[in-house]
């Protein structure tokens, strides 16, 4: 352990001597300060809840379990009488539906009323919501592929048989799907005549739930975005696109440059002579040096991601720890690239070659991951699939199976972040629930095997080299 600590200190001293680590920590502090300047101001309860219930025409069949969307724009939803209540709100949700007849027995609407039993669009919607989706197809919407379920057919008798409990369950589920709010719902009967419906609703969670619209201001209120955004979708964009996307790429590049000098400096004449004269094996020495580089990356990542999580939680009121998964995933991603850097350093003793090879390998893994995603999408389309030779699919699958899962790590991180921030409706509207996510075990297993192989080859070369 003392030997490991000594080598770790030596690696850290190299980074500090180059002043690069200071620049990196300053950049991290600036990012934390910038994100800390963002303020999230919840919309007033009346306006916010009215915006939330106006999304209720987007219905997910099978009692909200289906991925497919069934639009029901014949119904109009509104919120009124909003009052705070024990960490949540009490409100009245009103539904204005349209009467429904049947082709062979149309409803007579003389004076707006009819003596015949009639159905309506709200009862029809709730009935279809309670059933599995029918006639599902993929459609493109704003560049996203979503599943759309065509409305099925219902009879007037079936619509009239829908119990009040099912009507209340529908409203309750819509709050959970579109706002991430739990609610208790009771139907109001007095003074309300169908096809209009009213429900007394009590929600929990206040304004810090994922689907609550917020006004977002930058630089401590100096500039406010013109339209409100759901709190969860705003946090997801910051966490996944900004930190896990652009920020992670910059952190990896800078860390590759910093650590690329650790092993070549160790292998310089004089330095290596002193080290191997001590009672420590060459392979052990190399592994310790490798772990030292990973420790450096882990500490910087922990400072940056932990700081971002803390300021976002303080500013938004959302203390979801799932964002912290970026720390081990980003460190493991760097471990893959640092294994390549170590391999190049042992064989060439050149920090420049190590940097170029590591960055090039990272780009190659990114391209393979993107091509794999495209080919997976092509496999679902028989017409396009038949236009490509079979060997191309075999080649892409083989490369993905034997190479580190660089893109899969990014997919899995996005999955965790989206589930921690977005509402179920947003997940499905963004088609994030349609992605064929890889397994954690397979992703880490293949990548870890690659790291072990690179280190084994590096240790073998180091043990056979004369100094």
MIDREN-16298 format. One line per field, with one value per residue (C-alpha): residue number from 1; residue in three letters; chain; x, y, z. Coordinates in pm, 1 decimal. Layout:
i = [NUM ...]
aa = [ALA ...]
ch = [A ...]
u = [X ...]
v = [Y ...]
w = [Z ...]
END
This chain:
i = [1 2 3 4 5 6 7 8 9 10 11 12 13 14 15 16 17 18 19 20 21 22 23 24 25 26 27 28 29 30 31 32 33 34 35 36 37 38 39 40 41 42 43 44 45 46 47 48 49 50 51 52 53 54 55 56 57 58 59 60 61 62 63 64 65 66 67 68 69 70 71 72 73 74 75 76 77 78 79 80 81 82 83 84 85 86 87 88 89 90 91 92 93 94 95 96 97 98 99 100 101 102 103 104 105 106 107 108 109 110 111 112 113 114 115 116 117 118 119 120 121 122 123 124 125 126 127 128 129 130 131 132 133 134 135 136 137 138 139 140 141 142 143 144 145 146 147 148 149 150 151 152 153 154 155 156 157 158 159 160 161 162 163 164 165 166 167 168 169 170 171 172 173 174 175 176 177 178 179 180 181 182 183 184 185 186 187 188 189 190 191 192 193 194 195 196 197 198 199 200 201 202 203 204 205 206 207 208 209 210 211 212 213 214 215 216 217 218 219 220 221 222 223 224 225 226 227 228 229 230 231 232 233 234 235 236 237 238 239 240 241 242 243 244 245 246 247 248 249 250 251 252 253 254 255 256 257 258 259 260 261 262 263 264 265 266 267 268 269 270 271 272 273 274 275 276 277 278 279 280 281 282 283 284 285 286 287 288 289 290 291 292 293 294 295 296 297 298 299 300 301 302 303 304 305 306 307 308 309 310 311 312 313 314 315 316 317 318 319 320 321 322 323 324 325 326 327 328 329 330 331 332 333 334 335 336 337 338 339 340 341 342 343 344 345 346 347 348 349 350 351 352 353 354 355 356 357 358 359 360 361 362 363 364 365 366 367 368 369 370 371 372 373 374 375 376 377 378 379 380 381 382 383 384 385 386 387 388 389 390 391 392 393 394 395 396 397 398 399 400 401 402 403 404 405 406 407 408 409 410 411 412 413 414 415 416 417 418 419 420 421 422 423 424 425 426 427 428 429 430 431 432 433 434 435 436 437 438 439 440 441 442 443 444 445 446 447 448 449 450 451 452 453 454 455 456 457 458 459 460 461 462 463 464 465 466 467]
aa = [UNK UNK UNK UNK UNK UNK UNK UNK UNK UNK UNK UNK UNK UNK UNK UNK UNK UNK UNK UNK UNK UNK UNK UNK UNK UNK UNK UNK UNK UNK UNK UNK UNK UNK UNK UNK UNK UNK UNK UNK UNK UNK UNK UNK UNK UNK UNK UNK UNK UNK UNK UNK UNK UNK UNK UNK UNK UNK UNK UNK UNK UNK UNK UNK UNK UNK UNK UNK UNK UNK UNK UNK UNK UNK UNK UNK UNK UNK UNK UNK UNK UNK UNK UNK UNK UNK UNK UNK UNK UNK UNK UNK UNK UNK UNK UNK UNK UNK UNK UNK UNK UNK UNK UNK UNK UNK UNK UNK UNK UNK UNK UNK UNK UNK UNK UNK UNK UNK UNK UNK UNK UNK UNK UNK UNK UNK UNK UNK UNK UNK UNK UNK UNK UNK UNK UNK UNK UNK UNK UNK UNK UNK UNK UNK UNK UNK UNK UNK UNK UNK UNK UNK UNK UNK UNK UNK UNK UNK UNK UNK UNK UNK UNK UNK UNK UNK UNK UNK UNK UNK UNK UNK UNK UNK UNK UNK UNK UNK UNK UNK UNK UNK UNK UNK UNK UNK UNK UNK UNK UNK UNK UNK UNK UNK UNK UNK UNK UNK UNK UNK UNK UNK UNK UNK UNK UNK UNK UNK UNK UNK UNK UNK UNK UNK UNK UNK UNK UNK UNK UNK UNK UNK UNK UNK UNK UNK UNK UNK UNK UNK UNK UNK UNK UNK UNK UNK UNK UNK UNK UNK UNK UNK UNK UNK UNK UNK UNK UNK UNK UNK UNK UNK UNK UNK UNK UNK UNK UNK UNK UNK UNK UNK UNK UNK UNK UNK UNK UNK UNK UNK UNK UNK UNK UNK UNK UNK UNK UNK UNK UNK UNK UNK UNK UNK UNK UNK UNK UNK UNK UNK UNK UNK UNK UNK UNK UNK UNK UNK UNK UNK UNK UNK UNK UNK UNK UNK UNK UNK UNK UNK UNK UNK UNK UNK UNK UNK UNK UNK UNK UNK UNK UNK UNK UNK UNK UNK UNK UNK UNK UNK UNK UNK UNK UNK UNK UNK UNK UNK UNK UNK UNK UNK UNK UNK UNK UNK UNK UNK UNK UNK UNK UNK UNK UNK UNK UNK UNK UNK UNK UNK UNK UNK UNK UNK UNK UNK UNK UNK UNK UNK UNK UNK UNK UNK UNK UNK UNK UNK UNK UNK UNK UNK UNK UNK UNK UNK UNK UNK UNK UNK UNK UNK UNK UNK UNK UNK UNK UNK UNK UNK UNK UNK UNK UNK UNK UNK UNK UNK UNK UNK UNK UNK UNK UNK UNK UNK UNK UNK UNK UNK UNK UNK UNK UNK UNK UNK UNK UNK UNK UNK UNK UNK UNK UNK UNK UNK UNK UNK UNK UNK UNK UNK UNK UNK UNK UNK UNK UNK UNK UNK UNK UNK UNK UNK UNK UNK UNK UNK UNK UNK UNK UNK UNK UNK UNK UNK UNK]
ch = [A A A A A A A A A A A A A A A A A A A A A A A A A A A A A A A A A A A A A A A A A A A A A A A A A A A A A A A A A A A A A A A A A A A A A A A A A A A A A A A A A A A A A A A A A A A A A A A A A A A A A A A A A A A A A A A A A A A A A A A A A A A A A A A A A A A A A A A A A A A A A A A A A A A A A A A A A A A A A A A A A A A A A A A A A A A A A A A A A A A A A A A A A A A A A A A A A A A A A A A A A A A A A A A A A A A A A A A A A A A A A A A A A A A A A A A A A A A A A A A A A A A A A A A A A A A A A A A A A A A A A A A A A A A A A A A A A A A A A A A A A A A A A A A A A A A A A A A A A A A A A A A A A A A A A A A A A A A A A A A A A A A A A A A A A A A A A A A A A A A A A A A A A A A A A A A A A A A A A A A A A A A A A A A A A A A A A A A A A A A A A A A A A A A A A A A A A A A A A A A A A A A A A A A A A A A A A A A A A A A A A A A A A A A A A A A A A A A A A A A A A A A A A A A A A A A A A A A A A A A A A A A A A A A]
u = [0.0 284.6 434.9 101.7 58.3 411.3 349.3 9.6 177.2 433.7 159.5 -26.2 291.7 343.6 -2.4 39.0 380.1 225.4 -34.4 -289.3 -478.6 -526.8 -672.1 -898.2 -1023.4 -1078.2 -1279.9 -1482.6 -1542.3 -1659.3 -1903.7 -2035.5 -2073.5 -2246.2 -2496.9 -2538.8 -2650.5 -2953.4 -3276.3 -3593.8 -3910.7 -4224.8 -4527.3 -4818.6 -5030.2 -5338.4 -5147.1 -4918.0 -5191.7 -5400.1 -5102.7 -5060.3 -5424.3 -5428.6 -5184.5 -5440.2 -5573.2 -5250.2 -5347.4 -5138.2 -5357.6 -5343.2 -5395.7 -5082.5 -4855.2 -4845.8 -4565.0 -4809.8 -4995.7 -5364.4 -5472.5 -5819.7 -5862.7 -6241.9 -6207.4 -6117.5 -5957.5 -5925.6 -5825.8 -6002.1 -6037.5 -5669.7 -5582.5 -5267.6 -5316.2 -5057.2 -4757.6 -4975.4 -5285.6 -5659.9 -5830.1 -6132.0 -6062.5 -6335.7 -6376.5 -6588.9 -6666.2 -6869.9 -7175.7 -7141.8 -7404.2 -7382.9 -7425.5 -7740.4 -7894.9 -7782.2 -7843.6 -8115.3 -7995.5 -8310.4 -8257.2 -7918.1 -8072.6 -8190.5 -8404.0 -8195.8 -7896.6 -7581.7 -7211.0 -6954.5 -6590.5 -6465.2 -6622.5 -6490.9 -6140.5 -6139.6 -6267.2 -5992.8 -5735.7 -5829.4 -5759.1 -5433.5 -5335.2 -5461.5 -5313.3 -4984.9 -4751.4 -4430.3 -4453.3 -4207.5 -4288.4 -4042.5 -3757.6 -3852.9 -3994.6 -4294.3 -4557.0 -4911.4 -5212.6 -5521.6 -5839.9 -6047.3 -6422.5 -6658.2 -7032.1 -7268.9 -7349.5 -6980.2 -6932.9 -7231.5 -7098.1 -6774.6 -6784.4 -6697.5 -6394.2 -6243.6 -6307.5 -6125.4 -5840.2 -5792.5 -5753.0 -5520.3 -5305.3 -5284.6 -5140.5 -4878.9 -4793.4 -4780.7 -4663.4 -4505.9 -4762.1 -4959.1 -5322.3 -5649.4 -5955.2 -6328.1 -6600.8 -6836.8 -7196.5 -7404.8 -7491.2 -7284.7 -7457.3 -7289.0 -7111.6 -6940.9 -6748.3 -6587.6 -6344.7 -6209.9 -5836.1 -5578.7 -5217.0 -4893.4 -4542.4 -4596.4 -4423.0 -4095.9 -4237.0 -4088.4 -4374.7 -4430.0 -4356.6 -4082.6 -3938.8 -3563.8 -3333.8 -2959.1 -2688.0 -2884.4 -3194.3 -3024.6 -3185.2 -3506.5 -3606.2 -3927.1 -4133.4 -4154.6 -4020.4 -4097.4 -3853.4 -3755.6 -3686.1 -3469.5 -3264.6 -3232.3 -3093.7 -2836.6 -2734.5 -2728.2 -2656.1 -2436.1 -2252.6 -2262.5 -2225.3 -2005.4 -1855.8 -1762.2 -1588.9 -1379.5 -1293.5 -1180.4 -966.2 -794.2 -739.5 -588.8 -341.3 -249.4 -204.1 -31.3 297.5 283.8 422.9 667.3 818.6 845.8 1024.6 1287.2 1647.8 1729.1 1369.8 1305.1 1650.1 1571.0 1225.9 1321.9 1608.9 1346.4 1172.4 874.8 793.3 769.7 414.2 312.7 478.9 290.3 -48.3 7.7 88.8 -226.1 -441.5 -280.5 -406.5 -756.3 -752.4 -666.0 -962.2 -1195.7 -1111.4 -1157.5 -1482.4 -1614.9 -1538.7 -1709.0 -2014.2 -2065.6 -2050.6 -2294.1 -2535.8 -2521.1 -2586.8 -2865.2 -3030.2 -3008.3 -3147.9 -3421.1 -3518.3 -3472.5 -3230.8 -3223.6 -2885.6 -2907.1 -2700.7 -2403.5 -2385.1 -2190.0 -1888.9 -1816.8 -1927.6 -1705.2 -1413.1 -1461.9 -1481.4 -1150.1 -1008.5 -1065.9 -880.9 -607.0 -541.3 -475.4 -255.6 -60.2 -13.8 117.7 343.5 512.4 578.5 683.9 779.0 613.2 341.4 243.0 183.5 -17.6 -239.0 -297.1 -367.4 -606.0 -802.7 -813.4 -933.3 -1203.5 -1325.2 -1320.8 -1530.6 -1775.8 -1813.7 -1865.5 -2131.4 -2314.4 -2304.2 -2432.3 -2729.4 -2808.1 -2785.6 -3009.3 -3270.4 -3232.0 -3296.2 -3652.2 -3724.6 -3729.9 -3718.9 -3406.5 -3248.5 -3262.7 -3074.8 -2759.9 -2534.7 -2551.7 -2178.2 -2216.9 -2446.6 -2207.7 -1910.5 -2082.9 -2209.9 -1865.9 -1690.0 -1946.2 -1905.1 -1526.2 -1456.4 -1519.5 -1878.7 -1802.5 -2141.0 -2330.1 -2193.3 -2334.0 -2671.9 -2695.3 -2606.8 -2874.8 -3123.4 -3048.6 -3060.8 -3384.5 -3559.0 -3452.4 -3577.5 -3836.8 -4201.9 -4326.8 -4499.4 -4178.3 -3984.8 -4228.4 -4262.2 -3881.4 -3883.1 -3623.2 -3821.5 -3801.9 -3421.9 -3285.1 -3060.0 -2765.9 -2713.7 -2489.1 -2315.6 -2233.9 -2120.9 -1885.1 -1772.9 -1651.4 -1494.0 -1318.6 -1181.8 -1033.5 -870.2 -718.1 -586.4 -421.8 -261.0 -144.3 27.9 179.8 310.3 452.6 637.8 768.6 894.5 1091.7 1246.7 1604.6 1680.3]
v = [0.0 241.2 174.1 247.9 573.4 679.8 620.0 792.8 1096.7 1092.4 1089.3 1369.3 1575.2 1539.8 1674.4 1961.9 2055.1 2100.7 2345.7 2170.8 2033.4 2385.5 2491.9 2188.3 2259.0 2625.1 2521.3 2283.5 2559.2 2794.1 2531.7 2477.6 2854.4 2895.6 2620.6 2756.8 3086.0 2914.2 2974.5 2770.3 2967.1 2751.9 2878.8 2978.2 2675.6 2777.2 2831.2 2531.0 2280.8 2411.5 2352.1 2002.4 1895.1 2035.1 1752.8 1489.4 1438.9 1243.0 899.9 586.2 271.8 -33.4 196.8 394.6 94.1 105.0 279.1 381.8 712.7 754.0 1117.2 1211.5 1572.4 1552.6 1605.0 1937.3 1944.4 2241.6 2308.8 2543.6 2624.7 2552.3 2569.7 2462.3 2151.0 1973.8 1975.4 1956.4 2113.6 2068.1 2150.8 2082.4 1915.6 1963.9 1755.2 1872.9 1579.1 1531.8 1312.2 993.1 805.9 502.4 495.0 281.1 463.9 826.4 1029.6 1289.5 1618.0 1831.4 2119.8 1975.4 1681.9 1332.0 1074.7 795.2 656.4 805.5 765.1 1039.9 1094.8 1094.6 759.5 623.4 752.5 600.5 269.3 255.4 364.6 62.2 -178.8 -282.7 -71.4 -173.7 -119.9 27.5 182.3 385.9 746.9 1037.2 1343.2 1635.8 1407.6 1149.6 805.0 737.5 467.0 570.1 351.9 400.2 437.9 119.4 88.6 90.5 46.5 281.6 5.7 -41.3 332.9 360.5 66.1 248.2 285.8 606.1 436.7 383.8 748.6 855.9 610.9 766.5 1117.5 984.6 806.8 1114.5 1316.7 1044.8 1011.6 1378.8 1544.8 1274.6 1357.7 1120.3 1216.2 1112.3 1166.8 1180.1 1236.9 1530.4 1445.5 1733.6 1995.4 1833.7 1684.7 1458.1 1494.4 1725.4 1570.9 1721.8 1570.1 1684.4 1615.3 1633.4 1610.4 1557.2 1676.1 2048.2 2240.0 2041.6 1748.5 1664.0 1786.7 2123.5 2409.9 2647.5 2969.4 2929.9 3228.1 3248.6 3452.3 3494.1 3624.5 3851.8 3668.9 3465.5 3224.9 3342.8 3027.0 2794.7 2439.6 2134.3 2109.7 1750.5 1813.5 2116.5 1915.7 1630.9 1865.3 2005.6 1668.3 1461.1 1701.6 1954.8 1762.6 1401.8 1513.9 1816.2 1828.1 1459.5 1486.5 1783.7 1612.7 1296.7 1488.1 1696.9 1395.4 1197.8 1479.3 1513.1 1143.4 1062.3 1189.0 976.1 650.7 795.4 1007.6 699.4 510.1 777.3 676.1 740.1 736.9 375.3 270.5 409.4 252.3 -98.7 -101.4 -102.4 -421.2 -387.9 -583.6 -409.5 -524.5 -411.2 -77.4 -28.9 -126.6 114.5 391.0 307.4 318.2 648.8 796.0 660.1 805.6 1144.9 1122.1 998.5 1288.6 1554.2 1395.3 1368.7 1737.1 1847.4 1619.0 1637.3 2016.6 2036.4 1799.9 2002.8 2343.1 2206.7 2041.7 2361.8 2573.5 2336.0 2152.3 1812.2 1592.0 1289.7 1110.3 929.8 1204.4 1090.0 771.7 987.9 973.1 596.5 568.3 854.4 717.8 373.5 527.5 699.0 364.4 222.5 505.7 517.5 147.2 230.3 522.5 293.3 37.0 301.2 455.5 124.5 36.1 381.9 584.6 879.0 1088.6 1236.9 893.1 797.2 1103.9 1058.5 685.9 731.9 1012.8 825.2 509.4 705.5 848.2 501.2 358.8 647.2 578.7 206.2 283.6 522.1 273.5 -0.6 218.5 286.7 -81.3 -177.5 65.4 -75.0 -427.1 -326.4 -219.6 -526.3 -323.1 -128.1 -432.2 -631.2 -356.5 -410.1 -716.4 -963.4 -936.5 -568.2 -660.2 -938.0 -699.5 -432.1 -686.1 -846.0 -513.0 -420.1 -755.0 -749.2 -378.1 -175.9 -53.7 317.7 414.9 167.7 335.5 663.8 501.6 348.0 678.2 855.4 589.0 646.1 1026.3 1026.4 797.3 1025.7 1349.0 1301.0 1214.2 887.7 1088.6 1274.0 947.7 810.0 1130.1 1141.5 768.6 706.5 406.0 256.1 236.4 -115.7 -59.6 -296.9 -475.6 -329.0 -664.3 -715.9 -356.8 -353.6 -714.2 -669.5 -332.9 -467.5 -761.6 -514.3 -315.0 -631.9 -732.9 -393.7 -394.6 -755.4 -673.6 -361.8 -557.8 -826.7 -567.7 -386.5 -708.3 -802.4 -464.8 -391.4 -72.8]
w = [0.0 82.3 -261.7 -427.9 -235.2 -325.7 -697.3 -672.3 -518.2 -798.2 -1063.1 -891.0 -864.7 -1239.5 -1306.4 -1062.3 -1199.2 -1541.4 -1403.5 -1624.3 -1328.6 -1198.0 -1529.7 -1525.3 -1173.0 -1259.4 -1564.9 -1348.3 -1093.2 -1370.6 -1498.9 -1146.1 -1095.7 -1432.2 -1360.2 -1009.4 -1164.7 -1318.8 -1131.7 -1168.0 -1090.8 -1080.2 -1264.8 -1038.0 -938.9 -1138.7 -1463.6 -1411.6 -1332.5 -1621.7 -1855.2 -1711.7 -1757.8 -2111.2 -2196.7 -2093.4 -2451.4 -2510.8 -2380.0 -2329.9 -2352.4 -2128.3 -1827.8 -1904.8 -1950.3 -2329.9 -2516.8 -2787.9 -2786.0 -2865.6 -2917.6 -2791.6 -2897.8 -2880.3 -2504.8 -2344.4 -1997.0 -1762.8 -1401.9 -1160.6 -789.2 -721.4 -351.3 -160.6 54.1 274.0 39.9 -271.1 -421.2 -432.1 -759.6 -974.3 -1310.1 -1568.5 -1883.9 -2173.8 -2403.3 -2719.8 -2738.6 -2939.0 -3137.1 -3362.6 -3736.0 -3732.8 -3435.7 -3430.1 -3118.4 -3171.3 -3032.4 -3047.9 -2809.8 -2721.8 -2532.4 -2615.5 -2438.4 -2587.9 -2394.2 -2541.1 -2511.9 -2533.4 -2629.3 -2267.8 -2182.7 -2511.6 -2432.3 -2083.1 -2219.5 -2484.7 -2223.1 -2009.6 -2298.2 -2468.8 -2769.2 -3112.7 -3458.7 -3342.2 -3598.6 -3588.9 -3704.1 -3726.8 -3515.9 -3491.4 -3589.6 -3325.7 -3394.8 -3171.0 -3158.0 -3247.5 -3165.0 -3378.8 -3169.7 -3158.3 -3177.8 -2880.8 -2843.4 -2666.6 -2417.2 -2334.5 -2289.6 -2055.7 -1853.0 -1764.5 -1382.8 -1198.2 -1041.9 -1387.0 -1479.9 -1162.0 -1226.1 -1570.0 -1426.6 -1156.8 -1415.0 -1637.3 -1349.6 -1294.6 -1665.3 -1760.8 -1439.3 -1222.5 -952.6 -735.8 -681.7 -523.0 -742.2 -667.2 -922.9 -866.8 -956.0 -817.5 -1078.5 -1353.6 -1654.4 -1907.1 -2145.7 -1896.6 -1608.4 -1301.2 -1051.9 -718.7 -719.0 -441.4 -556.8 -366.9 -449.4 -480.4 -759.9 -751.8 -952.7 -1290.6 -1506.2 -1335.8 -1579.2 -1463.5 -1595.7 -1638.4 -1578.8 -1640.5 -1466.7 -1144.1 -1317.5 -1572.3 -1865.4 -1857.4 -2132.6 -2300.8 -2242.5 -1940.7 -1957.0 -1749.4 -1460.3 -1543.2 -1911.7 -1824.2 -1575.4 -1825.9 -2091.8 -1848.2 -1707.4 -2026.4 -2309.2 -2132.8 -1857.6 -1980.4 -2342.2 -2409.8 -2060.4 -2059.7 -2398.9 -2284.6 -1954.8 -2135.0 -2384.6 -2117.9 -1892.4 -2181.2 -2241.9 -1873.6 -1800.0 -2129.8 -1979.4 -1662.4 -1801.6 -2061.5 -1783.4 -1565.2 -1844.8 -1901.8 -1843.7 -1482.0 -1356.2 -1450.4 -1323.9 -981.0 -968.6 -1077.4 -830.6 -554.8 -434.0 -668.9 -983.1 -1317.6 -1380.0 -1034.0 -1096.3 -1422.7 -1274.6 -984.3 -1229.9 -1427.4 -1114.4 -1026.4 -1353.3 -1287.6 -936.3 -1079.3 -1320.0 -1046.2 -814.1 -1083.9 -1203.5 -849.9 -787.8 -1111.1 -1120.3 -745.6 -755.7 -1047.8 -873.9 -553.8 -713.5 -936.8 -637.4 -433.3 -717.3 -836.3 -517.9 -688.5 -491.0 -721.1 -678.4 -1014.4 -1176.2 -966.8 -1179.1 -1425.6 -1188.2 -1208.1 -1572.9 -1689.3 -1485.8 -1641.8 -1989.6 -1922.9 -1798.9 -2147.5 -2318.4 -2056.9 -2113.7 -2479.6 -2373.7 -2140.2 -2416.2 -2656.7 -2390.9 -2303.8 -2666.5 -2789.3 -2478.6 -2652.9 -2485.5 -2822.2 -2972.2 -2663.6 -2700.2 -3072.4 -3043.2 -2749.0 -2916.3 -3245.8 -3073.5 -2890.6 -3221.9 -3378.5 -3092.7 -3129.9 -3503.5 -3443.0 -3181.9 -3414.5 -3703.0 -3471.2 -3372.8 -3739.3 -3831.9 -3538.6 -3672.3 -4025.7 -3898.9 -3807.7 -4167.1 -4394.0 -4715.1 -4620.2 -4457.7 -4781.8 -4967.0 -4758.4 -4781.5 -4494.0 -4428.0 -4333.0 -4043.0 -3937.3 -3945.4 -3737.9 -3481.6 -3455.6 -3399.3 -3135.5 -2960.4 -2933.4 -2882.1 -2565.2 -2545.6 -2557.8 -2705.9 -2487.8 -2175.0 -2303.6 -2378.2 -2032.9 -1866.7 -2070.3 -1962.7 -1593.7 -1627.1 -1827.2 -1581.4 -1297.8 -1458.2 -1732.1 -1686.9 -1839.8 -2113.0 -2202.3 -2213.0 -2468.3 -2669.0 -2701.5 -2790.1 -2519.1 -2398.6 -2749.8 -2748.8 -2729.2 -2430.3 -2375.5 -2046.7 -1778.6 -1731.3 -2097.8 -2145.7 -1847.7 -1901.5 -2260.2 -2181.0 -1871.2 -2070.4 -2320.4 -2037.7 -1891.9 -2235.8 -2292.9 -1949.0 -1987.9 -2317.8 -2163.2 -1864.0 -2093.9 -2301.0 -1993.8 -1835.7 -2148.6 -2210.6 -2110.3 -1919.1]
END
